Amino acid sequence: MRHSSWQGSHYDAGVRYGAQARQAGIRLLTKLPPNQAERLAFSCACLPLYERYFPQVLEEIRGIAYGQEVPFDRMAAFLLSMYAFTPDAHCSCFAYTKEGHTVLGRNSDFFTWIEPVCDSAFYALDGAYPFVGNTTAWSEIEDGVNACGLAAGLTYVYSERRRPGLNAGMLVRCLLETCKSTAEAVAALERLPIASAQTVTLADAGGEIAVVECSCDQLEVRYPDPGEGAVFATNSFASPRMQAGRPSPRNSQENLFTLDRYRTLERVFSKCPDCTPAFACELLAGKEGFLCQYDREKGADTVWSAVYDLTGRKFWRAEGNPSRVPYQEERRLRPAW
């Protein structure tokens, strides 16, 4: 897993990232997904919304394109169309709070070929909250925590509907840069135009946790039931309103066992377990039921696992499947956190 650092202005940080990758022989757009013409048209329709709601990231993308010596529209087409065009990312995320302690945990499940390009990025950009976030690409973020003590993690939900707006990874990125708390993040998601279907699990240092289920059509916020103190999500919506009219799930193997993972989390958190980072690590490592026990030979696995202790202001990451790879503490956000 790479460990990039982004500092200064968004544009200058992007130029450095793109140029350093190019000088190392890395061309970021060599493995493009299909439907490029459609993705280009979609990203062009998204641009005015990014200019209004999150212009900073467009400056970063312009810098990356310059550093990579590729046209901006090609770089934007890749990043702004992610998640809106049915990727195969499958993840599990949860947050729980008990006796004044709050933890968020997430497994990122993807094809094994993506492992060499996965990145844990430290961001300390002008006019933005510093944060560390993990990604299977760049610029978009899939889970992370900022210096204010807000953590967020996404899970993708299959949908054939899309609308110009911010996709799942850009939503998480925007929240970590601009929000201090779960309440602020929920308000931002209610305001932002959304391109794709996903859940965003949120937790903050004050102990407020939530899962926001959202798509280009609607949004629902799930808070923990009284006495339970936990929220969780895999790759489907749980609230009845968000489930209505959804396409039937594909078979368990194709969905990387979405229902199995959800049932594990549902069973575990119904017992009100101890709210400790150590327990979160054991849960994500599959010691409480199916969560990461994939047959790697079939080409998919947990490519990283992250545990965020919002109360203790610490977090850990396993750079691979946590059933085999140990967690290591991440320290780059100190002393800002």
Secondary structure as a PSIPRED ss2 file (coil, helix, strand):
# PSIPRED VFORMAT (PSIPRED V4.0)

   1 M C   1.000  0.000  0.000
   2 R E   0.000  0.000  1.000
   3 H C   1.000  0.000  0.000
   4 S C   1.000  0.000  0.000
   5 S E   0.000  0.000  1.000
   6 W E   0.000  0.000  1.000
   7 Q E   0.000  0.000  1.000
   8 G E   0.000  0.000  1.000
   9 S C   1.000  0.000  0.000
  10 H H   0.000  1.000  0.000
  11 Y H   0.000  1.000  0.000
  12 D H   0.000  1.000  0.000
  13 A H   0.000  1.000  0.000
  14 G H   0.000  1.000  0.000
  15 V H   0.000  1.000  0.000
  16 R H   0.000  1.000  0.000
  17 Y H   0.000  1.000  0.000
  18 G H   0.000  1.000  0.000
  19 A H   0.000  1.000  0.000
  20 Q H   0.000  1.000  0.000
  21 A H   0.000  1.000  0.000
  22 R H   0.000  1.000  0.000
  23 Q H   0.000  1.000  0.000
  24 A C   1.000  0.000  0.000
  25 G C   1.000  0.000  0.000
  26 I C   1.000  0.000  0.000
  27 R C   1.000  0.000  0.000
  28 L C   1.000  0.000  0.000
  29 L C   1.000  0.000  0.000
  30 T C   1.000  0.000  0.000
  31 K C   1.000  0.000  0.000
  32 L C   1.000  0.000  0.000
  33 P C   1.000  0.000  0.000
  34 P C   1.000  0.000  0.000
  35 N C   1.000  0.000  0.000
  36 Q H   0.000  1.000  0.000
  37 A H   0.000  1.000  0.000
  38 E H   0.000  1.000  0.000
  39 R H   0.000  1.000  0.000
  40 L H   0.000  1.000  0.000
  41 A H   0.000  1.000  0.000
  42 F H   0.000  1.000  0.000
  43 S H   0.000  1.000  0.000
  44 C H   0.000  1.000  0.000
  45 A H   0.000  1.000  0.000
  46 C H   0.000  1.000  0.000
  47 L H   0.000  1.000  0.000
  48 P H   0.000  1.000  0.000
  49 L H   0.000  1.000  0.000
  50 Y H   0.000  1.000  0.000
  51 E H   0.000  1.000  0.000
  52 R H   0.000  1.000  0.000
  53 Y H   0.000  1.000  0.000
  54 F C   1.000  0.000  0.000
  55 P H   0.000  1.000  0.000
  56 Q H   0.000  1.000  0.000
  57 V H   0.000  1.000  0.000
  58 L H   0.000  1.000  0.000
  59 E H   0.000  1.000  0.000
  60 E H   0.000  1.000  0.000
  61 I H   0.000  1.000  0.000
  62 R H   0.000  1.000  0.000
  63 G H   0.000  1.000  0.000
  64 I H   0.000  1.000  0.000
  65 A H   0.000  1.000  0.000
  66 Y H   0.000  1.000  0.000
  67 G H   0.000  1.000  0.000
  68 Q H   0.000  1.000  0.000
  69 E C   1.000  0.000  0.000
  70 V C   1.000  0.000  0.000
  71 P C   1.000  0.000  0.000
  72 F H   0.000  1.000  0.000
  73 D H   0.000  1.000  0.000
  74 R H   0.000  1.000  0.000
  75 M H   0.000  1.000  0.000
  76 A H   0.000  1.000  0.000
  77 A H   0.000  1.000  0.000
  78 F H   0.000  1.000  0.000
  79 L H   0.000  1.000  0.000
  80 L H   0.000  1.000  0.000
  81 S C   1.000  0.000  0.000
  82 M C   1.000  0.000  0.000
  83 Y C   1.000  0.000  0.000
  84 A C   1.000  0.000  0.000
  85 F C   1.000  0.000  0.000
  86 T C   1.000  0.000  0.000
  87 P C   1.000  0.000  0.000
  88 D C   1.000  0.000  0.000
  89 A C   1.000  0.000  0.000
  90 H E   0.000  0.000  1.000
  91 C E   0.000  0.000  1.000
  92 S E   0.000  0.000  1.000
  93 C E   0.000  0.000  1.000
  94 F E   0.000  0.000  1.000
  95 A E   0.000  0.000  1.000
  96 Y E   0.000  0.000  1.000
  97 T E   0.000  0.000  1.000
  98 K E   0.000  0.000  1.000
  99 E C   1.000  0.000  0.000
 100 G C   1.000  0.000  0.000
 101 H E   0.000  0.000  1.000
 102 T E   0.000  0.000  1.000
 103 V E   0.000  0.000  1.000
 104 L E   0.000  0.000  1.000
 105 G E   0.000  0.000  1.000
 106 R E   0.000  0.000  1.000
 107 N E   0.000  0.000  1.000
 108 S E   0.000  0.000  1.000
 109 D E   0.000  0.000  1.000
 110 F E   0.000  0.000  1.000
 111 F E   0.000  0.000  1.000
 112 T H   0.000  1.000  0.000
 113 W H   0.000  1.000  0.000
 114 I H   0.000  1.000  0.000
 115 E H   0.000  1.000  0.000
 116 P H   0.000  1.000  0.000
 117 V H   0.000  1.000  0.000
 118 C C   1.000  0.000  0.000
 119 D E   0.000  0.000  1.000
 120 S E   0.000  0.000  1.000
 121 A E   0.000  0.000  1.000
 122 F E   0.000  0.000  1.000
 123 Y E   0.000  0.000  1.000
 124 A E   0.000  0.000  1.000
 125 L E   0.000  0.000  1.000
 126 D C   1.000  0.000  0.000
 127 G C   1.000  0.000  0.000
 128 A C   1.000  0.000  0.000
 129 Y C   1.000  0.000  0.000
 130 P C   1.000  0.000  0.000
 131 F E   0.000  0.000  1.000
 132 V E   0.000  0.000  1.000
 133 G E   0.000  0.000  1.000
 134 N E   0.000  0.000  1.000
 135 T E   0.000  0.000  1.000
 136 T C   1.000  0.000  0.000
 137 A C   1.000  0.000  0.000
 138 W C   1.000  0.000  0.000
 139 S C   1.000  0.000  0.000
 140 E C   1.000  0.000  0.000
 141 I C   1.000  0.000  0.000
 142 E C   1.000  0.000  0.000
 143 D E   0.000  0.000  1.000
 144 G E   0.000  0.000  1.000
 145 V E   0.000  0.000  1.000
 146 N E   0.000  0.000  1.000
 147 A C   1.000  0.000  0.000
 148 C C   1.000  0.000  0.000
 149 G C   1.000  0.000  0.000
 150 L E   0.000  0.000  1.000
 151 A E   0.000  0.000  1.000
 152 A E   0.000  0.000  1.000
 153 G E   0.000  0.000  1.000
 154 L E   0.000  0.000  1.000
 155 T E   0.000  0.000  1.000
 156 Y E   0.000  0.000  1.000
 157 V C   1.000  0.000  0.000
 158 Y C   1.000  0.000  0.000
 159 S C   1.000  0.000  0.000
 160 E C   1.000  0.000  0.000
 161 R C   1.000  0.000  0.000
 162 R C   1.000  0.000  0.000
 163 R C   1.000  0.000  0.000
 164 P C   1.000  0.000  0.000
 165 G C   1.000  0.000  0.000
 166 L E   0.000  0.000  1.000
 167 N C   1.000  0.000  0.000
 168 A H   0.000  1.000  0.000
 169 G H   0.000  1.000  0.000
 170 M H   0.000  1.000  0.000
 171 L H   0.000  1.000  0.000
 172 V H   0.000  1.000  0.000
 173 R H   0.000  1.000  0.000
 174 C H   0.000  1.000  0.000
 175 L H   0.000  1.000  0.000
 176 L H   0.000  1.000  0.000
 177 E H   0.000  1.000  0.000
 178 T H   0.000  1.000  0.000
 179 C C   1.000  0.000  0.000
 180 K C   1.000  0.000  0.000
 181 S C   1.000  0.000  0.000
 182 T H   0.000  1.000  0.000
 183 A H   0.000  1.000  0.000
 184 E H   0.000  1.000  0.000
 185 A H   0.000  1.000  0.000
 186 V H   0.000  1.000  0.000
 187 A H   0.000  1.000  0.000
 188 A H   0.000  1.000  0.000
 189 L H   0.000  1.000  0.000
 190 E H   0.000  1.000  0.000
 191 R H   0.000  1.000  0.000
 192 L C   1.000  0.000  0.000
 193 P C   1.000  0.000  0.000
 194 I E   0.000  0.000  1.000
 195 A C   1.000  0.000  0.000
 196 S C   1.000  0.000  0.000
 197 A C   1.000  0.000  0.000
 198 Q E   0.000  0.000  1.000
 199 T E   0.000  0.000  1.000
 200 V E   0.000  0.000  1.000
 201 T E   0.000  0.000  1.000
 202 L E   0.000  0.000  1.000
 203 A E   0.000  0.000  1.000
 204 D E   0.000  0.000  1.000
 205 A C   1.000  0.000  0.000
 206 G C   1.000  0.000  0.000
 207 G C   1.000  0.000  0.000
 208 E C   1.000  0.000  0.000
 209 I E   0.000  0.000  1.000
 210 A E   0.000  0.000  1.000
 211 V E   0.000  0.000  1.000
 212 V E   0.000  0.000  1.000
 213 E E   0.000  0.000  1.000
 214 C E   0.000  0.000  1.000
 215 S C   1.000  0.000  0.000
 216 C C   1.000  0.000  0.000
 217 D C   1.000  0.000  0.000
 218 Q C   1.000  0.000  0.000
 219 L E   0.000  0.000  1.000
 220 E E   0.000  0.000  1.000
 221 V E   0.000  0.000  1.000
 222 R E   0.000  0.000  1.000
 223 Y C   1.000  0.000  0.000
 224 P C   1.000  0.000  0.000
 225 D C   1.000  0.000  0.000
 226 P C   1.000  0.000  0.000
 227 G C   1.000  0.000  0.000
 228 E C   1.000  0.000  0.000
 229 G C   1.000  0.000  0.000
 230 A E   0.000  0.000  1.000
 231 V E   0.000  0.000  1.000
 232 F E   0.000  0.000  1.000
 233 A E   0.000  0.000  1.000
 234 T C   1.000  0.000  0.000
 235 N C   1.000  0.000  0.000
 236 S C   1.000  0.000  0.000
 237 F C   1.000  0.000  0.000
 238 A C   1.000  0.000  0.000
 239 S C   1.000  0.000  0.000
 240 P H   0.000  1.000  0.000
 241 R H   0.000  1.000  0.000
 242 M H   0.000  1.000  0.000
 243 Q H   0.000  1.000  0.000
 244 A C   1.000  0.000  0.000
 245 G C   1.000  0.000  0.000
 246 R C   1.000  0.000  0.000
 247 P C   1.000  0.000  0.000
 248 S C   1.000  0.000  0.000
 249 P C   1.000  0.000  0.000
 250 R C   1.000  0.000  0.000
 251 N C   1.000  0.000  0.000
 252 S C   1.000  0.000  0.000
 253 Q C   1.000  0.000  0.000
 254 E C   1.000  0.000  0.000
 255 N C   1.000  0.000  0.000
 256 L C   1.000  0.000  0.000
 257 F C   1.000  0.000  0.000
 258 T H   0.000  1.000  0.000
 259 L H   0.000  1.000  0.000
 260 D H   0.000  1.000  0.000
 261 R H   0.000  1.000  0.000
 262 Y H   0.000  1.000  0.000
 263 R H   0.000  1.000  0.000
 264 T H   0.000  1.000  0.000
 265 L H   0.000  1.000  0.000
 266 E H   0.000  1.000  0.000
 267 R H   0.000  1.000  0.000
 268 V H   0.000  1.000  0.000
 269 F H   0.000  1.000  0.000
 270 S C   1.000  0.000  0.000
 271 K C   1.000  0.000  0.000
 272 C C   1.000  0.000  0.000
 273 P C   1.000  0.000  0.000
 274 D C   1.000  0.000  0.000
 275 C C   1.000  0.000  0.000
 276 T C   1.000  0.000  0.000
 277 P H   0.000  1.000  0.000
 278 A H   0.000  1.000  0.000
 279 F H   0.000  1.000  0.000
 280 A H   0.000  1.000  0.000
 281 C H   0.000  1.000  0.000
 282 E H   0.000  1.000  0.000
 283 L H   0.000  1.000  0.000
 284 L H   0.000  1.000  0.000
 285 A C   1.000  0.000  0.000
 286 G C   1.000  0.000  0.000
 287 K C   1.000  0.000  0.000
 288 E C   1.000  0.000  0.000
 289 G C   1.000  0.000  0.000
 290 F C   1.000  0.000  0.000
 291 L C   1.000  0.000  0.000
 292 C C   1.000  0.000  0.000
 293 Q C   1.000  0.000  0.000
 294 Y C   1.000  0.000  0.000
 295 D C   1.000  0.000  0.000
 296 R H   0.000  1.000  0.000
 297 E H   0.000  1.000  0.000
 298 K H   0.000  1.000  0.000
 299 G C   1.000  0.000  0.000
 300 A E   0.000  0.000  1.000
 301 D E   0.000  0.000  1.000
 302 T E   0.000  0.000  1.000
 303 V E   0.000  0.000  1.000
 304 W E   0.000  0.000  1.000
 305 S E   0.000  0.000  1.000
 306 A E   0.000  0.000  1.000
 307 V E   0.000  0.000  1.000
 308 Y E   0.000  0.000  1.000
 309 D E   0.000  0.000  1.000
 310 L C   1.000  0.000  0.000
 311 T C   1.000  0.000  0.000
 312 G C   1.000  0.000  0.000
 313 R C   1.000  0.000  0.000
 314 K E   0.000  0.000  1.000
 315 F E   0.000  0.000  1.000
 316 W E   0.000  0.000  1.000
 317 R E   0.000  0.000  1.000
 318 A E   0.000  0.000  1.000
 319 E C   1.000  0.000  0.000
 320 G C   1.000  0.000  0.000
 321 N C   1.000  0.000  0.000
 322 P C   1.000  0.000  0.000
 323 S C   1.000  0.000  0.000
 324 R C   1.000  0.000  0.000
 325 V C   1.000  0.000  0.000
 326 P C   1.000  0.000  0.000
 327 Y C   1.000  0.000  0.000
 328 Q E   0.000  0.000  1.000
 329 E E   0.000  0.000  1.000
 330 E C   1.000  0.000  0.000
 331 R C   1.000  0.000  0.000
 332 R C   1.000  0.000  0.000
 333 L C   1.000  0.000  0.000
 334 R C   1.000  0.000  0.000
 335 P C   1.000  0.000  0.000
 336 A C   1.000  0.000  0.000
 337 W C   1.000  0.000  0.000
